[in-house]
Each structure stands twice: as C-alpha cells, then as structure tokens.
Amino acid sequence: MLKSSLSAYLSPLLALVLLLASPFALAQQMGAGMLAYEEGQSPRLVTANLSAGSVTLLERDSGKRLKEVQLGGDLRQLARADDGPLLVTDYSGDRLLLLDDDLTLEKAIPTGHRPYGVIFDTKRQWFWVTLFEAGRLQAYDTAGKLQLDMATAETPRGLALTNDDRLLLTHAMTGQIAIYDLAKLGSGAKGSSLPKPKLITLAETHSDTPSDSQGLPRLLDGIALSPDGSEAWLPHMLWSFDHPFQFQSTVFPAVSIIDLDEEKERVDERKQLFLQINLPSVGNRSQIVSNPFAARFAVDGKRVYLTLAGSEDLLVFDLSRSGKSNNNRHRRKKFQGGAKATQLLRHLPGQNPRDLLIDGDHILVHNAMGQDLTRLNSGGSGPFARVTVDVPHFAKLVETDPRPEQLQRGERLFNLGNTAANSRFPMAGDNWMSCNSCHLDGFNFTNRYLMAAHRQQSGDNAINGHANLTNMVAGDFVGEYLRMTQQTQGGMGHDTRDGAEAVDPARPQPEVKAMMEDLHAFVTADGNLPYLANWLRLDAPRTDPAKAPTTHPKEWLNSASCQNCHQQAFQDWSESNHRLMGNSHPYYKVVQALARETEGEAFGQWCQGCHMPQQVMTGQLDLPKGSHMFEQGGASLIAAHKAGEPVVEEGTGCVLCHRITKVEDAGGNSAFTVNLKDRESYVFEDAAGGSLQHWLAERQINARPAMHKASYQKDFYRDAALCKSCHNEFAPGTGANIVNTWDEWEKSSFAKAEDPAKRRTCIDCHMSPEPGNGGAPVAGQSTENGTMKARLYRHNFTGAQHQLVGLRNPDLEQESLALLRSSATLSARIEQAADAQQLVVRVANTGAGHALPTGVADFRELWLELTVTDASGKVVFASGQPVDGAVPEDARLFRKVFGDAEGKPVGLKFWRYAKLLEDTRIPADGWRDEAWPLPADAQGPFKADIKLNFRTYPKWVNDAVRAAEPSLPEPPIVRLNRLQLTLQPLPVTPATEPQS
C-alpha cells in the first residue's frame, strides 16, 4: 500500500503550508450536505436542505443567500465537479439531480432506492454515489451518464476519497467500512468494474454492566479523513440489545478509528461515553451527548470537531495530547484510548446540527431542523484554544418550507435529544438519545436491523422494542408515545434531575398532548407509517395533509375485469384464501374484532394491511358486513362488474398485487407500496363487463400487450421478499416476531442449495400447478391463447388452510392436502435409554422450505397419534388420541406457544406476545425425535401404528369462531402421514438405525 501522507514525499512543514494555503483543493473528498468552493475570487457555499427539498447558494464570508431553488424531495448530499456541475442525492425520490453552476436543473436521473452519499472524483471526473436501501455503488460522469453500477454489502451510506486513490464507504446498519482500491478499476465490454473491497467489520463490545458503553456499531454515516490520510474517524451509535430496552443502558454514542495504513480498526482507541467522551459538569456529573453525526479534522490535524445531532452539541478532541499507543509511557501504563474529548460546546444555537465545514478559523455548522447555519470560531490552533459561537444564525437557508408546520415540528421532536430545549417537557432525559438513535430517518427498511440486533432469548424476552404498551401504539398514540419517551429516552418527566415536570400518559398536559400530536404528524408522514398500525403505503398525493392518502373505490379495477384474458388465474384466485381472507375468513374476523375491542379501533389496521389492504387505502375504517365464505367462481365480483359498480375487494386482488411498485423489507407487516396513478390505462377499462365499451378496452390491451405487461408485472414479483412483506409479522411497538416464515426459508437448503436447480422460492411450491411436487417446474399458459411457458405459476396460493378453500372448491382443498402431505416423513426405532428401552419416533421436515408448521404456528395443530401393542396384542401405551374433538394436553404437538410478560399464554391475543413459552416446531431440513418409555415387563415384538395429524385450528379456537359464525363447519382432523411397523426389542443397547 502506498503511503497516504503528503509528508512521505514532502517535508512536514511544506505539507502543512500546502494544507493551510488551500483547504478545499485537495484530492481528498468527504461526502456532506454542504460544500465550499471558489467562484473566481468569491468564496461560495452550497447546501442541500434535506426535507425542505431545496438547494441554496451562499456567499461564504457573509452568509448572504444568493439563490435557493426548490427541487422537492429529501436532498441529503451534494458534490461539485471541477467545471461547476452539481450532483444532488434525493433520498426519498430515488433520483439524482444534476444542476449547472447556476443551480438550474439539467437532468433528473432515476436510481434504485434511497440514494444518499455523493462525492466527486477529480481524477476520473466521476461522481460516486451510494444507494442506501438498494445496496449499490454507482459512478456517473459530469453529464449524468452511468459509468459503473455494482452491488455492495448492505446499506452503503457515507463516502470518502483518499489522496492515494482509495474509496471508503460506510455500511450504516451492519457496522462496516469498505475500502476500494481505485487503482484496480477495470473496464470491459460491459463497462467499468471494481474488484471486491477490503471490508472491515467494527468490533462489537460487551460488558456485564448494562450501563457501560457497549454494543453493536450501527448508524454509521459520514467519514472524517485526517489531513495526512493516515486515519478515518467514523461517528456512530452502539446498540446494546442483549437486555430489555431501557433508559441509559441500550444506546450509546461512539466514534471508531480506522488505521488507513494498516487498513484495520484501532479498537482500543474507540471514543466511548464515560471513557474518551467524558466531561463532568460543575457538579461532577458526566455530561451526556447523543447522536454523533459528522466529524472533521482541523487543517493542522491537531483537533477533531464532532457534531452531536441529538443533544445539539459540538465536541472537541485534542489529538496533540493523545500520544501513541506504542510509546514508552504507554508501555508502563495501560493505554487509555488515544485522544479524549477536551471541550463540549453545550447546546449550539441551531436545531439538529449535522454537517460541519472548516473555513479558516471558522467552523460552519449545518442545522438540519433549523434550516440555517451557525458559525463558530475555532479559537486558533494553540494548545488552549476554545471553540466559541461567532454568529448563532449565520445564514438562513430556506425561505419557505413547503411542508406543513406540524410536520416540521414533529420531525424536530423525533430527532431531539436536547433536554434543555424544553426543560419542562423534554423529549429525552439527560440528553441521552432521540427516536432517531434507533429509527434511522424514521420508519423504513432499517427496522429489520433493529430486530436482527435483538440478542435475548425469546423465552426470556421476545420484545426487541418498546415494552409496557397499553394499546399497541395505534389504539392511543398520544399515551403510547409518552410511555415510549419516558421508558426508553428518560423524557417527559421520567428523569427529573433537570427540572422536568411529571407527565401522566393517560392524562397529559395540553402542551404535552400537542407535542405528541406534532410527533404523530411525522410518524404518519409519507415514507413513514401513514396508516400507523401497518407499513402499507399508497403512492398518491394527500388531499388532507393531516390524513393518510386514500383512493376512491372507482380507482380500483374490479378483478373480474381480468378474467376474459386470464380465466384460469381468475378462477383459482377467486376461490383462494388470498382473495377471501378478510370479512369472509371467519377466524380472521373474530380476531380482528377482538383486536379492535381490546386495543382500540385504529389497531385493527395492523391486521388489515395484509388481509384487507384495499379497504385501508380507500379510508374505510369500519369492518364491512357480509361474507363470501361459500362463494364460488367470484360470483359477486362478476355481478358487480356487469353492473358497473365499484367494489372494495377484500384480500389481495389483481390490481392490488400487480400494482405493488416497491417492497420495503422492514421485516413484514405489509411493507409495500401500491401505485394506481402511473399505470397504463385504457379508454372504457372501467366499463361494465360484457358491454361493447369493455370489449373495446380489451382490444386496446391486445393491440399493445407489452405496455400492459410493463404496467402490471415487475421483476421482483418472483422474489421471496415480496411474500415476506406479509408472511413475516411482528407486533407494533414491541417488535416481537410473531411469524418468521421468510427467515425460516432463508436459512434452509431451499434458499441456499449449492445447485441452483435445487433451490425453491415461495412461489415455486405455493403457486405450483401441481402442489406437492416439490416445486418442480410445470409448463402452461398464463393467458388465453398465450405462449406456452416452461414454468407456469398458478394463482391458487396453495397453503395449509385447506378447510376454507374446500368450502368453495374441493379440488383446491385436495391440492392443499397434497402439499401438506408432502411436507414430512415418519420413522421409528427402539433404543436404549438410561434405565429402559424406549420407542423413538422421528418426524422429519423433508418437504417444507420453512418450519413445520409455520405461519400462525401458535394456532395450527400438528401432532403425533400412536398406539403400541405387545406380542399378545395388548395395548402397551397410546398417545395423542383426541378426546371429544380436543387434542389432549400430553400429546406431542409441534407448535409455538406465546406468553405475555408474566409468562401466561396469550391465547387469541397473539400481538401481546412477550415470551416464547414453547417451540417444538420442526425446522426446514430438520427433524424432531419424540420418545416414549416401554414398560419393563412388556414383551415384544411390538406393533406401532403412528399417525401424523393436522388440524387448521384447535378446538378451543374453533368453538369461539363457530359461536360467531354458526355456518362454519367443524374443521376435520387430517392424517398427513402414517407408519405401521413391527419393532423388535433390543437384546443389548447398540445404536440402531431408524426403521421405516
């Protein structure tokens, strides 16, 4: 590796002169939301103004605003080419904006999800860009043409470019930094390419004392390079989720140090709370800081300045006093972690200070929520220099924020960890943390990393979010926000050391209630949780800024309008559980009513996000009347279509699924976006079925089938992540994982087989024309008179709930049973235990690509029923025989049992899951052995009759549901497999293989 320091080639003094003379002319680049440049002899500054959606040009010396252009979106970072063009990342708009030097928009460039970091590479005249959610690194030339596009490790975010041609990239949610050697940049027929980078995973630390700074490095963002290029500073948070989430023991600020010469982390130099970050107050109380965001070195390299966006501070580290870990003094005394904080400039004048820029003796701070700049004075470079506020509000960046004022106030509260900002009713106690300390940028795909960081055993604590909720957030959002703020952040009167007033979440003061309503405006903003209880999103403008976007029922094409061209697909779907899983699903209906009754009406939308999304997006809050439980062939839809009447369909209809334009992998809970407004539409497409007008509409589709396909078919529809959006499920607020079907599959050979031909996704098995065939391809046509496809995916959505589809279509029920019966095999053996011989039955999961059972495994009944007789035909023992329709408690069941915080079974209220009381399911590719001791006096040979039984719901659930829905038949007990064999007792105790 070439030395990165200028002093490797020049004398240290000359290097320092060059650095001081031209602080903005270095090849070294670091991504940021503001940058400085010279326009002739005039110093300029340009800023990206985040959610205000504008870019501002300023005189750098005076702060005078020269120009502001409104571009919309959430503009995070910008970079400037040598000849003037600017490239700006629009985080929410999935686009890059290429501006000329006068800020005129030249080109909007569509990208993958969440473009964030951008820097300019002078050597190649390229802009490097990270796509945070899409997981890609891209390069564009100054005309906006794509030059390189490559996959990276997950969540690439911040960028930096060293003097020796290395590109650094942080991975925010995995705690990593990648180092790419641009000298190895190649080119070929398919464009430019880069070899894999050196990937450094920051160290996870642990202490037995929960209040010690420790945990997983997360929320990495920008990169600060030392002037000599020898090290990089990475501000971030530490998540410590191996104990219950609570104030002052779960989230900690930190800065990690990367040695760029050795390309490794200096773990013992990490800056941590109470250690290197420890400045006691006058009363000898450690001053807490939160949400480190950006760091920058002084030009002479002797200091590092760090913004704390949550507590709204500036922290100063003095490197001249740090020494080196290998000098003689440290050989005699344990190394104390390098440079320590020497000054805390408490509570800067601006709101949410993020990026900073060194400008001579001045430090400019970008206040993200205040939409202005603060100018600080560095105090020079002397050993006793102190940073002071020079101009509190040096420059106003935004003339008019187009967003509602309530939303702006809510965003401020979400990012606020400054206790002094409201001493009566602070959002955080002791400046500890903000909501953004965990929920980066709000509620989005990063949510799944919170769940992944949960390190507690589910039997001890399944909650990886907020505990002690009264109404699961949506039922009473004001009270729940206050409980979260108090218990997690120490705010709203929980920590009274700084004069905070007590707040009762059930009866908050009017001022507090108004604050929580402001916070709610941000939580339910577009891109967060518009419907609060679920993660469903509608890509449409709001007619009322205070309400989630909705559609009119007429905007939804009746699924029956698709049947003429897709007859088999419509027939299969119309009788499937994917269609009739709302008010026509009696089990769902009972649980939905219970959820509304116990938690509040609004909580019902948690269930509806997957079961009845169209109802959510049309703004219909009340549960609909009636049921189509026995309906065949989609009769009611066909009738409504012929009458030209709009229908709010339950379940997932044709347009609903085929207009999903984005899947945001937040961990489940209907995390997908539906777009109705940008599809290809046709004249008379909503005309009555069978009419001349509707016939004309179909002819238009036939005339341009490619356009129709482009509107209704996306590549990711084949991706299991689409299924995950509903077939993984977690409880709102608590984050307890209720259903993990996708995770079970992702760990299995079905997803990871070395031979790609042996891999199977969800749709291979559950949308197969021949359920139970192991997901093997079956040819067929998806449209009438269409081309023959090598693999056809049917819309039968075959699953374990055979009973309800059987009420409508016996053939579909048989398909469900065929799939179930292909899932497991039985074998048995007699083996020697400690003091007796025993019968061991093995149930092997050989056909399911997930646990057996999966889904609502707390309700499904899968168990062993067996009878064993001796040589005389006498019954030696029996197990699992139903009694009055109920499976006995001592039966060997394969299931999950959910408990509440006190360890009591939650029953139908599965959203109250806090502890896993039992999990006897069989994982994919795995097995479970169940053993029964043989009586010592029993004489063999033994005859065993072993059955693997299944029932969709246990008797106690069926009784409750049938009381509300008397027309529902009793669900049958189904035999999935049976093994009858004769077993000889063991003369001795050698290991024996299973007999089958």
URDAZI-V57676 format. One record per residue. RES is the residue in one small letter. NEAR is the number of other ideal C-beta (glycine too) atoms within 12 Angstrom. D_LAST is the distance of its C-alpha to the last C-alpha in Angstrom with 1 decimal. Layout:
[[RES:NEAR:D_LAST] [RES:NEAR:D_LAST]]
This chain:
[[m:21:62.0] [l:17:65.6] [k:18:67.4] [s:35:67.6] [s:28:70.8] [l:29:74.1] [s:23:75.7] [a:18:73.9] [y:17:76.5] [l:16:79.4] [s:13:81.1] [p:18:79.6] [l:13:82.9] [l:14:83.0] [a:26:79.4] [l:24:80.3] [v:17:83.3] [l:24:81.2] [l:32:78.7] [l:22:81.4] [a:14:83.4] [s:19:80.6] [p:29:77.7] [f:28:76.4] [a:17:76.8] [l:29:74.0] [a:28:71.1] [q:41:68.9] [q:41:67.4] [m:46:65.5] [g:44:64.2] [a:44:65.9] [g:49:67.2] [m:47:70.8] [l:39:72.6] [a:34:76.2] [y:31:78.2] [e:21:81.8] [e:19:83.5] [g:9:86.5] [q:9:88.2] [s:17:86.5] [p:27:83.5] [r:33:80.8] [l:41:77.6] [v:46:75.0] [t:48:72.2] [a:49:69.1] [n:48:69.2] [l:44:65.6] [s:40:65.0] [a:36:68.7] [g:31:67.9] [s:38:71.0] [v:45:72.3] [t:41:75.6] [l:38:78.2] [l:38:80.6] [e:23:83.5] [r:33:82.0] [d:21:85.2] [s:18:86.2] [g:29:83.0] [k:21:84.7] [r:29:82.3] [l:25:83.2] [k:24:80.6] [e:29:77.4] [v:32:75.3] [q:22:72.8] [l:34:69.6] [g:25:67.1] [g:33:63.6] [d:38:62.8] [l:43:64.5] [r:47:63.2] [q:49:64.5] [l:47:67.1] [a:45:68.3] [r:38:71.5] [a:31:72.1] [d:23:75.2] [d:15:77.0] [g:25:76.4] [p:34:73.3] [l:42:71.0] [l:50:67.2] [v:52:65.9] [t:48:62.3] [d:39:61.6] [y:41:58.5] [s:34:58.0] [g:27:59.2] [d:31:56.9] [r:31:60.0] [l:45:62.5] [l:44:66.2] [l:35:68.5] [l:36:72.1] [d:24:75.3] [d:24:77.6] [d:18:79.3] [l:33:75.9] [t:18:75.9] [l:27:72.4] [e:24:72.0] [k:23:68.3] [a:22:65.3] [i:31:62.2] [p:18:58.8] [t:35:56.0] [g:30:52.5] [h:33:52.0] [r:40:54.3] [p:46:56.7] [y:50:58.1] [g:49:59.6] [v:51:62.3] [i:41:64.6] [f:40:67.0] [d:36:66.7] [t:25:70.3] [k:22:69.4] [r:28:67.3] [q:21:69.0] [w:36:65.6] [f:46:64.3] [w:50:60.9] [v:52:58.9] [t:52:55.7] [l:39:53.4] [f:48:52.0] [e:37:49.3] [a:32:48.6] [g:30:48.1] [r:32:50.6] [l:47:53.7] [q:40:56.4] [a:40:59.8] [y:36:62.6] [d:27:66.1] [t:29:69.2] [a:19:69.2] [g:30:65.8] [k:21:63.9] [l:26:60.3] [q:27:60.2] [l:31:56.9] [d:26:53.7] [m:33:50.7] [a:20:47.7] [t:37:48.0] [a:31:45.9] [e:32:45.6] [t:41:48.8] [p:45:51.7] [r:51:54.9] [g:48:58.0] [l:50:59.7] [a:50:62.2] [l:39:63.7] [t:43:65.2] [n:34:68.3] [d:30:66.4] [d:26:64.3] [r:39:61.1] [l:48:59.5] [l:49:57.9] [l:52:55.5] [t:48:54.1] [h:40:50.7] [a:43:51.4] [m:39:48.1] [t:34:46.3] [g:37:49.2] [q:35:49.8] [i:46:52.7] [a:43:52.5] [i:39:55.2] [y:35:55.7] [d:24:58.1] [l:33:60.1] [a:17:61.7] [k:18:58.4] [l:27:58.6] [g:16:58.0] [s:14:58.8] [g:10:57.4] [a:7:57.0] [k:11:54.9] [g:18:57.3] [s:27:57.5] [s:21:54.6] [l:35:54.0] [p:17:51.7] [k:16:49.3] [p:28:51.3] [k:26:51.3] [l:25:49.3] [i:32:50.2] [t:24:48.1] [l:36:50.4] [a:26:49.5] [e:26:47.8] [t:28:49.5] [h:19:48.6] [s:20:50.6] [d:12:49.7] [t:14:52.8] [p:22:51.9] [s:23:55.5] [d:22:55.7] [s:35:55.7] [q:32:52.2] [g:39:49.2] [l:36:47.9] [p:45:50.7] [r:45:50.7] [l:47:53.2] [l:53:54.7] [d:47:57.4] [g:47:60.6] [i:47:61.4] [a:48:64.7] [l:40:65.8] [s:39:68.4] [p:36:71.6] [d:33:71.0] [g:39:67.4] [s:31:65.9] [e:39:63.8] [a:49:62.2] [w:48:62.0] [l:47:59.1] [p:48:59.6] [h:47:56.5] [m:50:54.8] [l:45:52.4] [w:44:49.6] [s:39:48.4] [f:34:45.6] [d:27:43.9] [h:28:45.7] [p:28:46.8] [f:38:49.1] [q:29:52.6] [f:30:56.2] [q:33:57.3] [s:29:53.9] [t:40:51.7] [v:47:53.7] [f:41:56.2] [p:47:58.5] [a:48:58.5] [v:49:59.7] [s:45:57.8] [i:42:59.7] [i:44:58.6] [d:27:60.4] [l:37:60.9] [d:23:62.1] [e:18:59.0] [e:26:56.8] [k:24:55.1] [e:33:55.4] [r:33:57.9] [v:24:55.7] [d:25:58.3] [e:35:60.8] [r:38:58.9] [k:44:61.3] [q:38:59.9] [l:39:61.2] [f:28:63.0] [l:29:63.1] [q:36:64.8] [i:38:65.2] [n:26:67.1] [l:27:70.6] [p:14:71.7] [s:16:74.1] [v:8:77.4] [g:9:75.8] [n:9:73.4] [r:16:70.4] [s:23:68.1] [q:32:68.6] [i:42:65.3] [v:51:64.7] [s:49:62.0] [n:47:60.5] [p:52:61.9] [f:49:62.3] [a:44:64.6] [a:48:66.2] [r:44:69.1] [f:40:71.0] [a:37:74.8] [v:34:76.4] [d:30:77.3] [g:34:73.8] [k:28:74.9] [r:39:73.4] [v:48:70.3] [y:46:70.7] [l:47:67.7] [t:47:67.5] [l:50:65.6] [a:49:64.9] [g:49:63.7] [s:45:66.3] [e:42:68.8] [d:43:70.2] [l:44:71.1] [l:47:70.0] [v:41:71.9] [f:40:70.6] [d:31:73.2] [l:35:71.9] [s:23:75.2] [r:20:74.4] [s:30:70.7] [g:21:71.2] [k:22:68.6] [s:22:65.6] [n:12:66.6] [n:13:70.3] [n:10:71.9] [r:14:72.1] [h:18:68.4] [r:12:67.8] [r:8:69.5] [k:11:68.1] [k:10:64.6] [f:22:64.4] [q:22:64.7] [g:29:63.1] [g:34:66.0] [a:37:68.2] [k:29:68.4] [a:39:69.6] [t:31:73.4] [q:28:74.3] [l:31:72.8] [l:36:74.8] [r:27:73.7] [h:31:73.1] [l:46:74.5] [p:28:76.6] [g:39:74.1] [q:35:70.9] [n:44:67.6] [p:50:68.9] [r:45:66.6] [d:45:67.9] [l:47:70.9] [l:42:73.3] [i:39:75.8] [d:33:79.2] [g:25:81.7] [d:23:82.4] [h:34:80.7] [i:41:77.1] [l:46:76.1] [v:51:73.3] [h:47:71.6] [n:42:71.0] [a:46:68.1] [m:38:68.6] [g:36:72.4] [q:37:72.7] [d:35:75.4] [l:48:76.2] [t:42:77.4] [r:37:79.6] [l:38:79.5] [n:25:81.8] [s:36:80.1] [g:25:83.1] [g:19:83.4] [s:24:81.8] [g:15:83.5] [p:15:81.6] [f:14:82.6] [a:24:82.2] [r:20:80.7] [v:38:79.3] [t:23:81.1] [v:27:81.1] [d:25:83.6] [v:24:83.3] [p:23:80.8] [h:21:80.4] [f:37:81.5] [a:36:80.3] [k:27:79.0] [l:44:76.3] [v:33:75.6] [e:18:78.4] [t:16:76.3] [d:28:72.6] [p:22:71.3] [r:33:68.6] [p:22:69.3] [e:17:70.8] [q:25:68.2] [l:32:65.5] [q:31:67.5] [r:29:67.9] [g:35:64.2] [e:38:63.3] [r:38:65.7] [l:42:64.2] [f:45:60.7] [n:43:61.9] [l:46:64.2] [g:48:63.8] [n:43:67.6] [t:41:68.4] [a:25:72.1] [a:35:71.8] [n:32:71.8] [s:22:72.6] [r:22:72.4] [f:36:69.0] [p:40:67.3] [m:52:63.9] [a:47:63.0] [g:38:64.2] [d:34:65.6] [n:43:65.1] [w:45:61.5] [m:50:59.5] [s:50:59.4] [c:37:56.7] [n:38:56.6] [s:44:55.5] [c:42:52.0] [h:39:52.2] [l:40:53.7] [d:37:56.1] [g:36:54.8] [f:40:51.5] [n:36:49.6] [f:39:46.6] [t:39:47.4] [n:35:45.9] [r:38:42.4] [y:34:43.6] [l:37:44.7] [m:36:41.2] [a:29:39.8] [a:33:42.3] [h:33:41.0] [r:24:40.0] [q:26:39.3] [q:14:36.0] [s:27:35.3] [g:18:34.8] [d:20:38.4] [n:29:40.0] [a:38:38.5] [i:40:42.0] [n:37:43.1] [g:39:46.4] [h:35:48.8] [a:33:48.1] [n:26:50.1] [l:37:50.6] [t:28:52.0] [n:34:51.4] [m:42:48.9] [v:41:51.8] [a:39:52.4] [g:28:53.3] [d:29:56.4] [f:38:56.7] [v:35:60.1] [g:32:58.8] [e:39:55.5] [y:43:57.3] [l:41:59.5] [r:34:56.7] [m:44:55.0] [t:42:58.4] [q:36:59.1] [q:33:55.9] [t:40:55.0] [q:49:58.3] [g:34:60.6] [g:48:62.8] [m:42:64.5] [g:33:65.8] [h:33:62.8] [d:33:64.8] [t:21:68.4] [r:20:69.9] [d:29:71.6] [g:17:73.0] [a:30:70.3] [e:21:70.7] [a:19:68.0] [v:34:66.1] [d:18:64.2] [p:30:61.4] [a:15:61.8] [r:14:65.5] [p:29:66.4] [q:22:70.0] [p:13:71.2] [e:16:71.4] [v:34:67.9] [k:25:66.5] [a:20:68.3] [m:34:66.8] [m:38:63.3] [e:25:64.1] [d:33:65.2] [l:43:62.0] [h:36:60.1] [a:37:62.0] [f:41:60.5] [v:37:56.9] [t:40:57.0] [a:37:58.8] [d:32:57.5] [g:36:54.9] [n:37:54.0] [l:38:52.6] [p:38:54.9] [y:45:52.9] [l:41:52.3] [a:42:49.0] [n:43:47.0] [w:43:47.3] [l:45:48.1] [r:39:51.2] [l:39:53.5] [d:28:55.6] [a:26:58.8] [p:16:62.2] [r:22:62.9] [t:14:65.5] [d:14:65.9] [p:21:65.6] [a:19:64.3] [k:22:61.5] [a:36:58.3] [p:32:58.7] [t:28:57.9] [t:32:57.9] [h:19:59.4] [p:25:56.9] [k:17:58.8] [e:29:57.7] [w:37:54.1] [l:40:53.5] [n:38:51.7] [s:40:48.2] [a:41:49.1] [s:39:51.7] [c:39:48.9] [q:32:47.4] [n:25:49.7] [c:28:48.5] [h:32:44.9] [q:23:44.1] [q:25:40.3] [a:38:40.1] [f:34:42.4] [q:29:40.5] [d:38:37.1] [w:41:38.7] [s:42:40.9] [e:39:38.1] [s:44:35.8] [n:43:35.6] [h:42:37.4] [r:46:40.4] [l:42:40.2] [m:38:39.3] [g:40:42.7] [n:35:44.6] [s:38:42.3] [h:39:39.3] [p:37:39.7] [y:38:37.6] [y:37:39.4] [k:34:42.7] [v:30:42.3] [v:37:41.3] [q:38:44.1] [a:25:46.6] [l:27:45.5] [a:34:45.8] [r:28:49.4] [e:18:50.3] [t:23:49.3] [e:34:50.1] [g:27:52.7] [e:23:53.0] [a:32:52.8] [f:39:49.5] [g:41:47.9] [q:42:48.3] [w:44:45.5] [c:46:43.1] [q:46:45.3] [g:41:45.2] [c:42:41.8] [h:40:41.7] [m:42:45.3] [p:44:46.9] [q:43:49.5] [q:38:50.8] [v:40:51.2] [m:42:53.1] [t:32:55.4] [g:26:56.4] [q:26:55.2] [l:24:54.6] [d:19:54.1] [l:32:50.8] [p:26:51.3] [k:12:51.4] [g:16:49.4] [s:26:45.9] [h:34:44.3] [m:33:40.9] [f:23:40.9] [e:26:42.9] [q:24:41.8] [g:24:42.8] [g:41:44.8] [a:20:47.6] [s:29:49.5] [l:38:49.6] [i:29:50.8] [a:20:53.5] [a:27:54.7] [h:34:54.8] [k:22:56.9] [a:18:59.2] [g:23:59.5] [e:20:58.5] [p:24:56.8] [v:37:53.4] [v:37:51.9] [e:43:48.3] [e:44:45.5] [g:39:42.4] [t:42:42.6] [g:41:44.7] [c:36:45.4] [v:34:48.5] [l:45:47.0] [c:37:44.0] [h:31:46.0] [r:35:48.9] [i:37:47.0] [t:31:49.1] [k:34:47.7] [v:36:44.6] [e:38:45.5] [d:37:42.5] [a:42:43.6] [g:41:40.1] [g:41:39.7] [n:46:41.7] [s:44:43.0] [a:41:44.5] [f:39:45.8] [t:37:49.2] [v:39:50.2] [n:26:53.3] [l:33:54.9] [k:19:58.4] [d:15:57.8] [r:27:55.9] [e:25:57.3] [s:22:58.8] [y:26:60.4] [v:17:63.4] [f:22:62.4] [e:32:58.8] [d:28:58.9] [a:24:60.7] [a:24:59.5] [g:33:56.6] [g:20:58.0] [s:19:61.4] [l:13:63.4] [q:20:63.3] [h:30:59.6] [w:22:59.4] [l:17:61.8] [a:30:59.6] [e:30:56.6] [r:20:58.9] [q:21:59.7] [i:31:56.1] [n:21:55.6] [a:15:58.7] [r:17:57.4] [p:23:53.6] [a:13:53.4] [m:17:55.3] [h:26:53.1] [k:22:49.9] [a:17:51.5] [s:25:52.1] [y:32:48.7] [q:24:46.2] [k:23:45.7] [d:12:43.6] [f:26:41.9] [y:27:40.5] [r:18:37.5] [d:22:37.2] [a:34:34.6] [a:34:37.5] [l:33:38.8] [c:42:35.7] [k:38:36.0] [s:41:39.4] [c:42:37.9] [h:38:34.2] [n:38:35.2] [e:39:37.3] [f:41:39.5] [a:40:41.9] [p:47:45.6] [g:44:47.6] [t:39:45.0] [g:43:42.7] [a:43:39.6] [n:38:36.6] [i:39:35.0] [v:38:32.8] [n:35:31.7] [t:39:29.5] [w:38:31.4] [d:32:31.2] [e:36:27.4] [w:39:27.3] [e:30:30.0] [k:19:28.0] [s:33:24.8] [s:24:24.0] [f:33:24.9] [a:29:28.4] [k:18:28.6] [a:18:26.6] [e:9:28.9] [d:10:28.6] [p:11:30.5] [a:12:28.9] [k:19:25.5] [r:22:27.3] [r:32:27.2] [t:33:29.7] [c:39:29.7] [i:33:31.3] [d:33:29.0] [c:44:26.3] [h:40:28.5] [m:38:31.3] [s:35:29.2] [p:31:30.3] [e:26:26.7] [p:37:24.8] [g:25:21.1] [n:21:21.7] [g:24:21.3] [g:33:25.0] [a:20:25.9] [p:21:29.6] [v:24:30.8] [a:17:34.5] [g:24:37.0] [q:22:40.4] [s:30:41.3] [t:27:44.7] [e:19:46.2] [n:13:47.3] [g:18:46.1] [t:14:44.8] [m:13:41.3] [k:16:39.2] [a:13:36.3] [r:24:34.4] [l:28:35.3] [y:34:34.7] [r:34:34.8] [h:39:36.2] [n:40:33.5] [f:38:32.3] [t:42:28.9] [g:39:27.5] [a:44:25.7] [q:38:28.8] [h:37:28.0] [q:36:30.2] [l:40:33.5] [v:40:33.2] [g:28:32.0] [l:30:35.4] [r:32:37.0] [n:30:34.8] [p:16:31.7] [d:22:30.7] [l:37:30.6] [e:31:28.4] [q:21:25.9] [e:35:25.9] [s:37:25.3] [l:30:22.3] [a:28:20.9] [l:38:21.4] [l:37:19.8] [r:28:16.7] [s:29:16.4] [s:39:16.5] [a:41:13.2] [t:26:9.4] [l:38:7.3] [s:28:4.9] [a:39:6.5] [r:33:8.5] [i:37:12.0] [e:29:14.7] [q:22:18.4] [a:18:20.5] [a:10:24.3] [d:10:25.3] [a:20:22.3] [q:31:18.6] [q:31:16.5] [l:47:13.2] [v:35:12.0] [v:42:10.2] [r:31:10.1] [v:42:11.5] [a:28:12.1] [n:35:15.2] [t:29:14.7] [g:31:17.3] [a:44:20.2] [g:42:22.9] [h:42:23.9] [a:36:22.7] [l:43:20.5] [p:42:22.6] [t:42:25.8] [g:38:29.4] [v:34:30.5] [a:39:27.5] [d:39:29.8] [f:38:29.8] [r:39:26.4] [e:39:24.0] [l:46:20.3] [w:41:18.6] [l:45:15.8] [e:36:16.6] [l:38:14.9] [t:26:16.1] [v:40:15.4] [t:25:17.4] [d:25:18.6] [a:18:19.5] [s:14:22.5] [g:13:20.8] [k:18:22.4] [v:19:20.9] [v:33:20.4] [f:24:20.1] [a:24:19.4] [s:31:19.6] [g:34:20.4] [q:23:22.0] [p:23:25.0] [v:14:28.4] [d:11:31.2] [g:21:29.3] [a:23:28.8] [v:32:25.7] [p:21:26.5] [e:16:27.5] [d:16:25.0] [a:30:22.0] [r:33:19.7] [l:37:21.2] [f:41:20.8] [r:34:24.5] [k:39:27.8] [v:30:30.6] [f:37:34.1] [g:29:37.0] [d:28:40.8] [a:22:43.0] [e:11:43.1] [g:19:39.3] [k:16:39.3] [p:25:36.7] [v:31:38.5] [g:24:37.0] [l:31:38.2] [k:25:40.5] [f:37:37.9] [w:43:40.8] [r:36:41.9] [y:43:38.8] [a:38:40.1] [k:30:37.3] [l:32:33.5] [l:25:32.5] [e:21:28.8] [d:29:26.3] [t:28:22.6] [r:36:21.7] [i:39:19.0] [p:33:21.0] [a:35:20.5] [d:25:18.3] [g:25:17.2] [w:23:14.8] [r:29:15.5] [d:25:14.2] [e:31:15.4] [a:25:16.0] [w:34:17.5] [p:22:19.5] [l:32:19.1] [p:20:22.6] [a:13:24.2] [d:14:25.2] [a:27:22.0] [q:17:21.1] [g:25:17.7] [p:22:15.5] [f:37:14.1] [k:26:12.7] [a:38:11.2] [d:30:11.8] [i:41:11.1] [k:32:13.1] [l:43:14.2] [n:36:17.9] [f:38:20.8] [r:37:24.5] [t:41:27.2] [y:42:29.4] [p:37:29.4] [k:23:31.6] [w:21:34.5] [v:33:34.8] [n:30:34.6] [d:22:37.3] [a:23:39.5] [v:34:39.2] [r:22:39.6] [a:14:42.7] [a:23:44.2] [e:26:42.7] [p:12:42.7] [s:15:41.8] [l:29:38.3] [p:18:35.7] [e:23:33.1] [p:31:30.0] [p:21:27.0] [i:29:23.7] [v:31:21.2] [r:24:17.5] [l:40:15.8] [n:34:12.2] [r:24:10.5] [l:33:7.4] [q:20:8.5] [l:24:7.4] [t:19:9.7] [l:37:10.1] [q:21:13.2] [p:29:15.7] [l:23:16.7] [p:11:20.0] [v:11:20.9] [t:16:19.6] [p:11:18.3] [a:12:15.8] [t:22:12.3] [e:13:9.6] [p:24:6.5] [q:24:3.7] [s:21:0.0]]
